[in-house]
Amino acid sequence: DPVPPLQVIRPEPCSVCGSRIRFGKTAIKCCQCQLLLHTKCREQCPSLCVPRPHHHAWPREGVLADFAPSTPPLVPTLVVQCVTEVETRGLTETGLYRVPGAEQLVREWKRKLLRAGGVLPALSSVTDIHVVCGVLKDFLRGLKEPLGEGTASPLTLLPGAATDIPDDAAGDTALRHVVSKLPPANRDTLAFLMLHLLRVSQSPDCKMDVLNLSRVFGPTLVGHSSANPTPLAIMEDTPRQCKVVARLLSLPPSFWRDFVGTEQENLVPI
């Protein structure tokens, strides 16, 4: 339901082609879903749209639960859509999650997805799959609390369970216990992400084994040993963070599937 063309005051990306609509140019905005696009992109826009409830709009930053749906599994739509896109066309890309995407595009798409508030534009128009990977990593990094933390899990529990118990079996048992005690949205999203990263690690084309993936995601998923770490503490925390993610990825897929259940078939197309 487009309104008559309007004049852009603040430059924003077009929801169809992704290019910036510059100041003073005319654009079209849908009355229901607030989609903004170039007038030239009107014919490429889907004819059907979904009204965007204001209370579903996402904050620019928050804890994971702020972005999660109201029914299980509690995995944010943004995470599901990025993972789906990566698994659809990215599992043949070398260096998946290690090779950076263009920083400006990553920022623009993250902003666009957050502004969409759960009714997300298709990521198939993002040519470079590394940009999609960058959006996912940037979203996880931008959370107020790392995914492996939360009010129900003190900062030291997850690293301690992963790194301080010499016996592997006892360590895995402790790790499973800590994961199960994470806030539900953190737990479900961590499970969803671990199953995805295991699939990435098993792709020979990606050349991203568990060690490589733990190096990439350690600092993103696991917090620091103190609330305000010094540069030295950050440097010392990095190997520990990587070890935590490596241990998480060593747990069997069946453990993670218990949290997302058969509903995962509704999250990521088979």
N, C-alpha and C positions, 0 to 999 in steps of 0.2 A: 504493500500500500504506500507508494511513494507520494510525498508532498511535492508541490512545485519546486524546481531547482532553487537551492539556497546558496548564499555566498559564504565561503569558508573564511572564518576569522582566525582560527588556530589550526595550523597545518596538521593533518592527521592522515594515516595510511588508508587507502581504499580497501574495503573489505573483500573485494573481488580480485584485484590484480596485485595488491600489496604495495603499490607505488604511492608515494606521498601526494596528497592533494594540497597544492600550495595555497598560500594566503591570497584571497581575492578571487580565486577560481570558483566556478559554480560546481555544485555537487548535489546528489540526491540522498535523502535520508528517509528510511522506512518509518512510518508512524508507529508500527507495532513493535518491531524488534530493534529499532534504532540503528539498523545497518547503514553505514555511510559509504558511498561509492561515487566514482566519476560518472558523469552523465554518459560518457562513451561506453561505460561498462554495464549499463542498465540491462542490455539484452543478455549478458552472460550471467546475470544474477538469477538464482532460483526463484521460481514464481511463488512458491510456498514459503512462508516463514513462520517462526514460532514466537509468539509474544514473549518478551523478556521481563519476568517479574522483577520489580526493583529490589525486593528483598533477597533475590538470588545473586545480585551483583557482588563480585568478590572484592575484598580489600586489596590494596597494593601490597600489603604484607600482613602476615598473621601466622598463627599456629596452623598446623595441617587441618585440624578439625574445622577451621573457618572455611575451608574450600571443599570439604567432603560432602557427599550427598546425604540425605536423611535416612536412607535404607542401605543395609549391607549388600555387598562389601563396600566399606567406606573409603573408596579410592576416588580422589578428585577427577572430574571429567578431563581436565587438562592433562593429567598424567596418563589416563587411559588413551586419550587421542594421540599424544606424542608416541607412546609405546606402540600403539596400533600402526601408526604411520611408519615407524622404524622397522617393525617386523614385516610390514607389507613390502617395503622396497629397499631396506637398508642392510639386510643380513648378508649381502654380497660385497659390502663396502669395507675396504681395509681401514683399520684404525677407528672403527666406530666408537664414539664417545671420547677418543683421544685426540682426533683431528678437530681443531676448532672450526666453527662456522663463522661467517662474517658477523662481527660484533654488532654492527648497526642493525642488521636484519634480525639477529637474535633479540635485541632490545625491543625492536618494533613489533615482532610477533608475540613476544611475551606480554607486552602492553596491550596488544590487540586481544589476546586470549583472556587476559584478566578483565578487560573492559567488557567482554562478551558475557561474563557472568554465567557460564554454564551452557549457553547456546553458542557453540564455538564454530567459527568459519573453518572450512575444510583446509587441512594442511597439505593436501595434494598439490596445491599451487606453489608450495615452497620447493623450488627446484633442487636445492642442495640439502640432502638429508642430514648433513652435519649441522645445519641451522636448527632443525627440529631437535636433534640431540642437545644442542646448546640451550634451547628454550627449556627443555626438561631439567637440565643441570642447573640452569640459572634460577628456575622456580624453586627447586629444592634448596639451593644455597640461600635464597632470599627469605626462607621461613624464619620466624622469630626463634624457634627451637629446632635444632637438627632432627631429622626423621627418627634417629635412634634414641631420642630423648623424649621427655615429656613429664608432666607433673606426677605421673604415677611411677616414674622410673628415675631415681636419682642419677646425677651425672656419672657417678663412678660405677654403677652396676653393670652396664653393658660392656664397657672396656674390661672391667675386672673379670667378668665371666669368660671373656674371650681370650684374655692374655695371662691371667694370674694363676690359672689352675693347670698344673703340668700334665695331669692325666687327661687324654683326649676325650674319653667317654664321660668322665665327670664334668669336664669343661663343656661338652655338648649339652649335657643335661642342664647345667646351670644356665647356659645360653638360651636354651629352649624356654626355661622358666622365665628369664628376664624378658624375652620377646613377648611371651604370652601376657606379661603384666604391663606392656606398653599401652598407652591410650588406644582405644579401638581403631581410630582413623590412622594413627601411626603404624600400628601393627598390621592392618590390612594392606596399607600402601607399601610397607616394607616387604610384605609377602609377595605382592603383585610385582614389585620391582625386582626382587630376588629371582623369581621365576623368569622374568624377562632377561635379566643379566646372565642367567644360566644358559638360556637359548643363544644369546650372543656369544658366550664363551665356547659353545659347541659348534659355531659356524667356522669352518676352516678358512673361509674367505676374509673374515673380519680380522683374524690374527689378534684377537683380544681374549687371552686366556684369563683365568680367575685372578692371577697375580696382576696382570695389566689393569683389569677392571677394578680391583681393590685399590690400586694406586690412584685411579681416577676418582673413584667414589668415596674413598676413605674420609678425606677432609669434608666432603659434601654431606655425608650421612651421619657421621659420628662427631659429637661435640668435643670440646677441649676439657682438660682436667680442672680448669678453673673458669669462673664466669668472665673474667677480663684477663686473658692470657697475655703474657709478654711475648715479644718476638722469639725469645729463646724457648719459651714454653710451646709456642706454636711449632717450632722446628722439632722439638723433642716429641710432641704429640703425633706428628705425621706418621712415623712407623707404626705406632700403636693403633691409630685410626685405620691404617691399611690392613693390619692384622685382624682387626675386628670384622671388617667386611669380608676378608678371605675366609674367616671362620664361619660367618653367616652363609657364605656361598658354598661351604662344605657340608652344610646340613642338607638332608635329602629333600628333593622337590615335594614329596608327599607331606612333609612337615608344613611347608608353606601353603600347599593346596588346602590344607585343613582350614586355613583362615579365609581364603577367598572362595573355597568350595566349588561346587559345580557352577556357581554363578559366574565364574571366570569366563565360561563360554559366552556369556552375555557381554563381557567386557571387551574381549579381544576376539575378532572373528577367526574361526579355525581355517 
